[in-house]
Amino acid sequence: MRFEQTMSQKQTQTQKLAMTQQLQQSIQMLQYNTDELLTFLEAKSLENPLIDVKIDIDQYDMPIRQSKHTGMEDGERDYLSQIPDTSGSLFEYLIEQIHLNYRDTKLRQLMLFLVEFIDVNGYLTISLEEAADKTQASYIEMVDALTLLQQLDPAGVGARNLQECLMLQTERDNEAPSLAYLILEENFENLANRHWQVIEKMYRISLSDIQKIFDYIQRLSPNPGAVFHSDRELYVIPDLIVEVDKESESLKVLSTKRSRPRLIFQKAYYDELKQVPDKEVQKYMKEKKADFDWIKRGLQQRGDTILNVGQEIVSRQKDFFLKPDHPLKPLMLKEVAERLGIHESTVSRSVNGKYLQTSFGVFELRSFFTTALSQANDEETSAANIKHDIVKMVENENKAKPLSDQKIAQMLADKGVEISRRTVAKYRDQLGIPASSKRKRYD
């Protein structure tokens, strides 16, 4: 058998998208949230003398706290004096208390050693045996040091487990139910697992009294140190604002000024250096001018893309902004992408970490995308609406006889929503709603 090799010339045309550095930079700018974008631009201004960043502030640019409104009643004002200053870290706060309250003794040195092993939630992460071995102190000395440490603020700090954390808080609360500490100490597992008949017989108290103790304990903090790092996560700067005209039921979406920082071109400096006859200087200025133009164009494109995506979301979810119960319709990234003629990944980058401010709260843009479930009448309803219905059913249930997952599924079916018991259980878990056996109350 003979093989012959022949050579021929053929011209083919292919289309490729070259991932240039500028394109990668544009993708990054779209993916950045407002704070990350400002950090990026400030870094660029340091390396490019032609760039100056200008941030205009309007009434929508103040950081907004994502928490429920709480009124300031006269009876609540006294609590302000008991709230620690959380502007620093938990570690710094504990060190400060130790230095202010205790003389320089061996016991204080042991307390300072233990503080090194307090995690961000306030728990001690080293055993007393190991601590004694590392410090060459006796076990009793370590117990004394921990006892003093656990008397510091916030209440519950220095606990070695959840049970001890709750006991420490209960011990320092004069308003705690009389048997709360004792039940936590002796019957923590039975209380948590709702084996209340055991507690009822042991302490000869009613189920309603146990219910009050359980309700009290639920108000305690399982992470006493979290107050020192949670505030940073509660504030966001909105990228978009929705204005509602209630009379015409029209919605207007605007970009906030902070989400669209302006780049100022240093023209005087550029004109001055253009007169320098050095070729290297000319090349440098040309590169920096091109860099400025590209960043400015990318910044404009980023702002326009987020605004366009936001406008499309608002137009699709109009009922959410106009109706009091704020219902969400099924919406997918693909639908918005097809409508705007852009890629799904572009929509994804435009909604992650970007926030929209309304008169009733601030919402991340991606939260408006919900999956759809099939209904008996062949219409669609969003998973968010199903969860909303589940929450309402649980709120209105007979607390002495809570609704089972199967019963909730049946009630939804009566409304025309076909959903399995397992799906109800999944949504209930996502909502943080306990199972029916743990929702039963004895009031």
N, C-alpha and C positions, 0 to 999 in steps of 0.2 A: 504494500500500500504506500502510495506516495503523497506527501503533503506539500502543497505549494503555498507560499506566503506572498500575498500581493499587497501593494500599498496604494492608497488612494487619498485624495484630498476631499474633505467634506466640510462645509460651513454650517454651523448650527448656532442658533440664537437662544440664549438663556437669560433669565432675569433673576437677579440676586439682590438681596438687601444687605448692603455692607454695614455692619454695626460699627460705625465710626465712633471716635471718642466724643464728638459733639452729640451724636444721637444717643449714646449712653448717658451723657450728661442731661439731655432733655428728659429721658425716661426717669432718671433719678430725681430731677426737679419735680416731676409730676407725682412721684411716689412720696416725696417729703411732706410731712405735715407743716403747719405754719412755723413752728419753732425751729424745726430742722431746716426749713428753707432759709430762714433768716441767718442761721448759723452758717449755712453753705455760702450765702451771698457775702457775709462778713469775711469769711475766709478768702473768697475771690477778690474782695476789695483790698485785702492785705497783699495779695500777690500781683494785683494789676493796678498800677497807679492811675489808670484812666477811669476806674470805677469808684463811684461813691453811692452808698445805699441810703435812700430816703424812705422813712416809714411814716406815713400819715395816719393819724389816730382819729377815729370817730367814736360815737357812742356805742358801737357794737363791738369794739375791739378790747373792751375790758375783760379780763379772765372771768368766766362764769362758773359758779360752783354747781355741780350736778348733784344736788341733794334736795330733799323735801324741805319746804319752808317750815320753820318752827317759830312760833310767836314768842315774844319776850314778856311773859306775864310777871307781875310784881313778885309773886312767890318764887319765881325761877331766878331772879337776879342774884340771890345769895350764892347760887352755884358757881357764878363766874369767878368768885374768889377762890374756888377749889380746883379750877381747871389749870393744869400746869402749862407753862410756856413751852410749846412744842416746836419753836423755831429752830432748835438744834436737834441733835440726835438723841436717842434714848441713852446711849453710852455716856454722852457728855452730861446729860441731866442727872444720871445716877452718880457719876464722879463728883459733880458739883455738890450734891446732897451729902455725900460721904465726907467731903472736905469741910463742909459747913457744920455738920452735926457731930463729928467724932474727932477726938484728939488723936495725935499720931502715935498709935500703939500697934502692937502686933495684930490685934483684932482688926484694926482698920486696914492694915496691909493685906490681911486675908480677904476682907471684903473687896478691896480693889482688885485682888487676884480673881475673885469669882465674877466680878463685873465683866472681865475679859471674855467670859464664857456665857454671857447673856445674849441670846439671839435677838433679831429685830422684833420678834413678837413678845419678848419679855421672859422667855423660858431659859432656865439654866441647862446647859448642854453638857455639863461634866458631872460625874458622880462625886459624892463627897469622899469616897475612898480614894479615887484617883486624884482629887484635889489635895487630900492629905499627903498622898505619896509624893506629889510634885512639889509641895511647899515644905515638906518635912514637919508638918504640924500634926497634932493629934486629931483623931476623928471628932472628939468632943469640941475642940477649938473650931473645926470647920462647921459643925452644927451651930455653934454660937454665932459665927460670922454670917452664915446663911440666914439665921433667925433675924439678925439685925438688917440684913439686906432686904429681906421680905417685908420689912416695916417701912421701906421707902415708897415713894410714889413713882409710878401709878400703882394702885392697889392690885395685887396679883403678880407683881414682878418677882422674879426669882423662883417661880414655881417649877417643879420638875415634871409635872403632868397636868392635864386638864382638871382632874379632881382637886389637886392641891391649889391650882389657880383659882377655882371657884370658891374653895374654902377660905382662902386668904381674903378674897373680896367680901365674902359673907361675914367673916370675923370682924372686919373693920366697919361694917354698916350697922348702925344702931337701929335702922328701920327694917332689918331683915326679919323674916318670920322666926319665931322662937326655936323651932325644931330644924330649921334649914341647915345649919352647920352640922348638927348631929347626924342628920339623914345623909348629907353629903359624905361625911366621914365613914359611916357604917353601912350605908346602903346605896352607894353611888350607882352601882350597876343596876340594881332593881329599879331605882328611880329613872335612870336613863332608858331602860328597856321597858318601862311602863308596867313592871310587875308590882303594881301598887297594892294589891291585896296582901302581899307579904308585909309591906310597910304599914298598912292599915292595922293588921293584927299585932305587929311588933310594938308599935307606939300607941295603939288604941286611939287613933285619930280617924276622922272621916275622910272619904275620898275627895270631898270638896276642899278640905284643908290641905291635902297633898297636892291638889290641883293648884292652889294658891302658891305653895312652895315651888312647884314646878314652873309656874308663870314667873315668879320672882327670879329664879335661877336663869331662865332664858333671857332675862334682861341684863345679866352680867356679861362681861366681855371675855371671850375665850382667848383673845390675843391682846392683852393690856398694853403691849408696846406698840401696837399698830397705829395708835394715834400720832406717833412721831414721824410716820412716813406716809400716811394715807392722804394728808391734805394736798400733797403735790399732784396726786392722781385725780383729785376731785375738780380740778380747774382746767378748762379748755378755752381756747380762743376760737370763736366761730369763723368759718370761712365764708359762709353765706347767711343771709337773713331773709326771712319770708315776711312780707307785709301783706296783711289781709284786709280787703275792703268788704266788710260784712254786708253792706247794702247791695252791692252788685255781685257778691260772692266771688270776687276775682282775687287772684294771688299774684304777687310780684316777687321775683327772686333777685336779690342784689348781692354783689360781692362786697365783703367788708374791706376797708382800706388796708388793714394790716395783712390780709391774705394776698394783697397785690402791692408789694413794696416797689418803689420806683428806683430805677438805676439812673444816676446822674453822670453824664459824660464830662470829664474834666477837660474841656476844650482849650482853656488857656494853657494848661500844662502841655497838651498835645501840640498846639500851635508853636509853642516855644521850642519843644524838642524837634519838631519837624525842620527847624532852621539849622539844626546841627548837621554838618556835612558828613559825619561818620556813618559808613554803611551799616555797621552793626547796630547803631542806635536807630537808624531808619528801619531796619529789619525788625528790631524789637518793638518799635512803636506800631508797625504794621500788624504784627502778630497780636499785640494787646488790643488794638482797635478792632480786629476781627473777632477776638474773644469777647469783647464788650458787646458787639453787634449780635453775636450768637446767643449770649446769655440773655440779653434784652428780648430777643425774639422768642427764646424758649420760655422766658418768664411770662410774656404776653400770651403765648400759646397755652401755658399751664393754666393761667387764670381763666382764659376763655373756655378751655375744656371742662374745668370744674364747674364753671357757671352753666355751661350748656347741659352737662350731665345733671346738675342740680335742678335746672328748669324742667328737664324731661321727667325727672323723678317726681317733682311737685305736681306736674300736670297729670301724671298717672295716679298719684296718690292724693288727689284733691280732697276726697272725703276725710282724710286724716287731719287736714288742717281746718276743715269747715264744720265737721260734726263733733258733738261733745264727747262721744265715746272713742273718737280717733281710730276708726277701723282701717286696716291695711288690706289692699288688694294683692293678689299674687303678682309678683314682678321678678323677672330674672335679668341678669346682666346682659344676656343675649338680646333681649328685646330692646333695651336702651341702646346697645351697640348698633343693632340694625337700623334703628330709627335715626341715629346720628351719623351713621356711615363710618364708624370707627371700630377698632378691634375690642373684643371682650376684655382683654388684659388692660387696655387703656381705661375702660370703665372701672375695672377693679382697682387700678391705681388711683383713680379719681375719687373713689368713695372711701378707701381705707384711711382712717386717721383724719378725715375731713368732716367738719361739723356744720350743722345747719341750726340756726337759732330761730325759735318761734316764740310767741307770746306765752306759751305754756311749757317751755323747756328747750333744752338743747339736745340734738340727736345726731349720732354719727350717720353719714349718708348711707353706709352699707346696711344699716338697720331697716331701711325701707324695702330691701329685697327679701321677699318671703317665698317659700316653696308653696306649691298648690296641691290641694287634695281634691279628689273627685267626689262630687256629691251625687245623690240619688237622682236629682233632676238634671244631671249632666252639666251643671254649672260648676264653677270652681270657687273654692274658698281658701284663703291663705292659712298657713299653719299658725300665724300670729293671731288670726281671728279665733281659731280653735282654742288656742291657749287662753285667749281672753274669755271665751265661754266657760272654760274649765275653772278659771279663777272665780268667775261670778257664781258658778254652781257651788263651789266650795265655800265661798263667803256666805251664801244663803242657806247652806245645809243645816240640818238639825245636828248640833254639836254632840248631842248625846248618842246619835246614830249617824255617823258620817257616811257619805256616799262612797261606795266601793268603786274601783276602776270600771268594773263591768256595768254598774248602774249608770255611771257617767257616760259610758259608750252608748248605752241604751237611750239615755236622754238626748244625746247628740243625734242619734239615729232618728228620733222622733222629730227633730228639727230639719231632717233631710241630709244630715252629714254622716256618711258611712265611715266609721273609724273603728279599728280593732281595740280590744282591751289593752293589748301590749303597747299600742301607740299612745293610748291615754296615759299609761304608766310612764312611758318615756317622756311625754310632754310634762307630766306632773313632776318628774324628777328634775327636768330642766328648769321648771318654775320654782323649784325649792319647796314644793308642797309635800309634806310627809304622807305616808300611806294612811288609809282610813283608820287602821288600828292605833296609830299614833296621833290622830287628830281628835280622838274621843275625849270629851271633857266631862267633868263631874261637878260642874257649878250647881 
